[in-house]
Amino acid sequence: MTSFIQEKFGIPYTQDESYYLLDAEPDAVVYLGLKEGIDRAQMEQDLRVAQTGERSFPAEKYVNTWPVERHSHVSIPAGTIHCSGRNGMVLEISATPYIFTFKLWDWDRLDLDGKPRPIHLDYGLANIQWERTTEWVRANLVNPVQPIASGPGWREESTGLYKTEFIETRRHWFTAPVEHDTQGNLNVLNLVEGEQAVVESPTQAFEPFVVHYAETFIVPAAVGKYRISPVGEAGSPLATIKAYVRASEG
């Protein structure tokens, strides 16, 4: 958590993140949060044995698996045990994607010398939030979608993140132009549904540009108002996910 990162690395913030599912097969899952009533000591022992290569770690004995589908969004506040499962294409929205995640187990993958690859087991165990179990995760982290606003041809939803995280995410579904405003805050967006859209500035702060499915684009804080519109005739709804730093309170 924050105190641990500050003490060990001198950094005043943690690895808060989320998984947004751009696509998913019917059997896709996300590993998130601990199961109710697990034996902490036994889990630690099983992790340490797995790191020797003697036997595999029984992940599903200890960690929840949540079915996910296209456009599912799960929050992962720092200290929550997690992993993306197979057969899902994940857009990771993270406060610090380039710094660290403390791995507890590496799915039996081996190094070039045939031994389990080095991980961060002691650091990871020191940061697990053991109270984040099944029902807490269900209530707080899995698809916390809330309607925000709507207009002709568009609607806006909040999809997270958890209240302790400093990133806000908003999803817009649209078949008509949508007006946005940075309000002095850097906006990072991704086109998560639809083939392409055009991004324009009503004040000519930048030249119009086209974005395609799964492309990420950045709108600088100084831009202010901007518009995202479908390309061509209106058809199936398009969608963007927008991330920005929440305003500080007080």
Backbone torsions as a table, in degrees:
resi	resn	phi	psi	omega
1	MET	NA	-171.7	-172.2
2	THR	-59.4	-43.5	-179.3
3	SER	-63.4	-38.0	179.5
4	PHE	-65.7	-47.0	-178.7
5	ILE	-64.8	-39.0	178.5
6	GLN	-63.2	-44.2	-177.7
7	GLU	-69.3	-44.7	-173.1
8	LYS	-84.5	-32.9	-171.7
9	PHE	-125.8	-6.5	179.0
10	GLY	70.3	26.5	-178.4
11	ILE	-113.9	131.1	-173.2
12	PRO	-89.4	14.1	178.1
13	TYR	-145.7	164.8	-169.9
14	THR	-117.6	-179.0	-178.2
15	GLN	-87.9	76.0	171.6
16	ASP	-83.9	138.7	-176.8
17	GLU	-156.7	-175.1	174.7
18	SER	-158.9	161.4	173.6
19	TYR	-113.3	122.9	171.4
20	TYR	-109.6	125.6	-175.8
21	LEU	-86.4	107.1	175.3
22	LEU	-72.9	-29.9	177.1
23	ASP	-159.9	158.9	-177.8
24	ALA	-161.3	138.4	171.0
25	GLU	-78.5	164.4	-177.3
26	PRO	-58.3	-25.7	-178.0
27	ASP	-96.9	11.5	-176.6
28	ALA	-68.2	140.7	176.4
29	VAL	-139.8	161.9	170.1
30	VAL	-121.8	133.7	173.9
31	TYR	-84.9	124.1	-173.9
32	LEU	-156.7	119.1	176.1
33	GLY	78.2	159.2	-178.2
34	LEU	-87.4	152.8	174.9
35	LYS	-74.0	159.6	-179.3
36	GLU	-69.3	138.2	170.0
37	GLY	70.4	24.1	-180.0
38	ILE	-72.2	160.7	176.5
39	ASP	-91.8	106.0	-175.6
40	ARG	-60.5	-43.9	-178.9
41	ALA	-63.7	-40.4	179.5
42	GLN	-67.4	-38.3	177.4
43	MET	-61.9	-45.4	178.1
44	GLU	-61.5	-41.9	178.7
45	GLN	-62.1	-43.8	-179.8
46	ASP	-64.0	-36.3	177.0
47	LEU	-65.5	-42.7	-178.3
48	ARG	-68.0	-38.1	176.8
49	VAL	-65.4	-42.5	178.9
50	ALA	-59.4	-34.1	-178.9
51	GLN	-72.1	-19.2	174.5
52	THR	-79.7	-15.0	-176.6
53	GLY	87.3	2.3	-177.5
54	GLU	-67.4	-42.7	176.3
55	ARG	-155.3	162.5	-176.6
56	SER	-75.5	154.6	176.5
57	PHE	-82.6	127.4	-179.6
58	PRO	-79.8	76.1	-171.7
59	ALA	-55.2	-42.5	-174.3
60	GLU	-75.1	-7.3	172.2
61	LYS	-73.4	-29.2	-172.7
62	TYR	-115.0	-27.4	-170.4
63	VAL	-115.8	136.6	177.9
64	ASN	-66.6	145.1	167.7
65	THR	-115.1	124.9	-177.5
66	TRP	-110.4	124.3	174.1
67	PRO	-61.6	136.7	178.6
68	VAL	-131.3	157.0	177.4
69	GLU	-136.6	176.6	179.3
70	ARG	-55.2	131.1	-179.4
71	HIS	79.0	5.3	168.3
72	SER	-63.8	148.7	178.6
73	HIS	-140.0	121.7	179.1
74	VAL	-119.8	133.2	177.6
75	SER	-84.8	146.7	-179.6
76	ILE	-135.3	77.3	176.0
77	PRO	-65.1	149.3	-176.4
78	ALA	-50.3	137.3	179.7
79	GLY	95.8	-4.2	179.6
80	THR	-92.9	121.6	179.4
81	ILE	-64.9	136.6	-173.0
82	HIS	-161.7	161.2	171.3
83	CYS	-167.8	143.9	172.6
84	SER	-81.8	136.0	179.1
85	GLY	-85.2	-179.5	179.7
86	ARG	-77.1	164.9	175.5
87	ASN	64.7	25.8	172.0
88	GLY	-131.7	139.6	175.9
89	MET	-101.0	111.0	-170.2
90	VAL	-102.2	131.0	165.4
91	LEU	-96.3	114.1	-178.6
92	GLU	-92.0	119.0	176.3
93	ILE	-104.1	113.7	-167.6
94	SER	-139.0	148.7	176.3
95	ALA	-74.9	-32.4	-175.2
96	THR	-141.5	65.7	-173.4
97	PRO	-68.2	-15.5	-174.1
98	TYR	-102.3	4.8	-172.4
99	ILE	-104.8	-74.1	-173.3
100	PHE	-160.4	145.7	159.0
101	THR	-130.9	131.7	-178.6
102	PHE	-86.1	106.8	-177.3
103	LYS	-78.0	137.5	176.7
104	LEU	-99.0	-28.4	-178.7
105	TRP	-157.8	146.2	-175.0
106	ASP	-116.0	30.8	173.0
107	TRP	56.1	37.5	175.5
108	ASP	64.4	17.6	175.8
109	ARG	-73.3	142.9	-174.4
110	LEU	-109.7	152.0	175.3
111	ASP	-79.9	-178.9	-179.4
112	LEU	-64.9	-21.9	178.9
113	ASP	-90.8	6.9	177.3
114	GLY	81.6	9.9	179.3
115	LYS	-107.5	158.3	177.2
116	PRO	-54.9	137.8	-178.1
117	ARG	-65.8	147.3	179.6
118	PRO	-60.5	139.1	177.1
119	ILE	-132.1	-167.9	-173.9
120	HIS	-120.6	50.1	-169.5
121	LEU	-59.6	-47.2	-178.1
122	ASP	-65.1	-42.6	177.1
123	TYR	-63.3	-41.9	-179.0
124	GLY	-63.4	-45.9	179.6
125	LEU	-62.1	-34.4	179.9
126	ALA	-68.9	-16.6	-175.0
127	ASN	-111.1	-6.4	179.3
128	ILE	-61.6	132.1	172.2
129	GLN	-93.7	96.4	-169.1
130	TRP	-68.1	-17.7	-179.6
131	GLU	-81.2	-6.7	-179.0
132	ARG	-85.6	79.6	-176.5
133	THR	-107.3	-175.2	-165.9
134	THR	-48.1	-56.3	-173.5
135	GLU	-69.9	-34.4	177.0
136	TRP	-65.6	-43.0	179.0
137	VAL	-63.1	-45.3	-179.9
138	ARG	-57.6	-41.8	-175.8
139	ALA	-77.5	-25.9	-169.9
140	ASN	-117.5	-24.0	-167.8
141	LEU	-120.7	-20.1	-173.2
142	VAL	-98.3	112.1	177.3
143	ASN	50.4	58.0	179.4
144	PRO	-81.9	62.2	-173.4
145	VAL	-84.4	130.9	178.1
146	GLN	-132.2	131.6	176.0
147	PRO	-68.0	141.7	-178.0
148	ILE	-115.2	-52.7	-176.1
149	ALA	-159.9	166.5	177.1
150	SER	-155.2	162.8	178.3
151	GLY	-159.2	-174.9	-179.6
152	PRO	-59.7	111.6	175.4
153	GLY	82.1	12.1	178.6
154	TRP	-155.8	157.2	171.1
155	ARG	-147.8	149.8	-176.9
156	GLU	-118.1	137.6	178.6
157	GLU	-130.4	146.8	166.5
158	SER	-90.7	129.6	179.5
159	THR	-113.7	11.2	-178.2
160	GLY	137.5	-163.9	1.6
161	LEU	-94.5	-171.5	-178.0
162	TYR	-61.9	154.5	-170.2
163	LYS	-61.5	-24.3	178.9
164	THR	-81.4	-11.4	180.0
165	GLU	-88.1	148.9	-175.7
166	PHE	-97.0	7.8	175.8
167	ILE	-102.2	133.0	172.9
168	GLU	-104.3	142.2	175.9
169	THR	-124.9	136.0	178.6
170	ARG	-129.5	134.1	177.2
171	ARG	-109.8	133.8	176.1
172	HIS	-116.6	124.1	170.0
173	TRP	-98.9	135.5	-175.2
174	PHE	-156.4	146.4	169.5
175	THR	-120.9	-0.3	179.6
176	ALA	-135.6	167.5	-179.8
177	PRO	-57.2	142.6	178.4
178	VAL	-118.8	127.8	177.6
179	GLU	-87.1	130.3	176.8
180	HIS	-120.5	164.1	176.1
181	ASP	-148.9	123.6	179.9
182	THR	-67.4	-25.3	-177.6
183	GLN	50.0	40.9	177.4
184	GLY	73.9	20.9	-174.8
185	ASN	-129.9	128.1	176.9
186	LEU	-54.1	131.1	176.7
187	ASN	-111.8	130.7	174.8
188	VAL	-118.3	123.3	-173.4
189	LEU	-127.6	160.2	174.2
190	ASN	-141.5	138.3	175.8
191	LEU	-83.0	104.4	-172.4
192	VAL	-98.4	-5.5	176.5
193	GLU	-151.4	135.6	180.0
194	GLY	101.5	156.8	-175.9
195	GLU	-76.4	-43.4	-178.6
196	GLN	-162.4	156.2	177.2
197	ALA	-144.3	160.5	178.5
198	VAL	-111.9	138.2	179.6
199	VAL	-111.3	126.7	-174.3
200	GLU	-134.9	157.0	174.8
201	SER	-113.0	121.0	178.5
202	PRO	-66.2	-17.4	178.4
203	THR	-103.7	10.2	-178.8
204	GLN	58.2	36.5	176.6
205	ALA	-69.9	-21.3	175.7
206	PHE	-154.7	162.0	176.5
207	GLU	-73.3	142.2	177.0
208	PRO	-57.2	146.3	176.1
209	PHE	-144.0	154.9	-177.8
210	VAL	-102.4	137.0	174.4
211	VAL	-116.0	150.1	-177.9
212	HIS	-115.2	167.7	-178.2
213	TYR	-50.8	132.4	176.7
214	ALA	72.8	6.0	175.8
215	GLU	-85.2	138.4	175.5
216	THR	-97.6	139.6	177.0
217	PHE	-140.6	154.8	-174.6
218	ILE	-117.8	134.9	174.0
219	VAL	-114.4	114.5	-177.6
220	PRO	-60.3	151.9	-178.1
221	ALA	-57.1	-35.2	-175.0
222	ALA	-71.4	-12.9	-176.3
223	VAL	-65.2	-39.8	-176.3
224	GLY	76.8	-121.6	-176.0
225	LYS	-77.9	139.8	173.5
226	TYR	-149.9	167.6	-173.0
227	ARG	-132.0	139.6	174.2
228	ILE	-120.8	126.3	-174.0
229	SER	-131.6	151.3	172.2
230	PRO	-63.2	152.7	173.6
231	VAL	-95.2	125.9	-178.9
232	GLY	83.9	-162.7	-177.3
233	GLU	-71.0	147.6	178.9
234	ALA	-64.3	136.6	178.3
235	GLY	-143.4	-123.7	177.0
236	SER	-66.3	148.0	-178.8
237	PRO	-61.2	143.1	169.8
238	LEU	-98.8	167.8	177.1
239	ALA	-150.1	142.3	169.9
240	THR	-121.3	151.8	168.2
241	ILE	-113.8	130.2	-176.5
242	LYS	-118.8	132.9	177.5
243	ALA	-120.8	142.1	177.2
244	TYR	-157.6	163.0	-179.3
245	VAL	-77.8	129.4	178.9
246	ARG	-64.8	148.1	176.2
247	ALA	-67.2	139.0	178.6
248	SER	-72.2	149.5	-179.4
249	GLU	-97.1	145.5	175.1
250	GLY	82.4	NA	NA
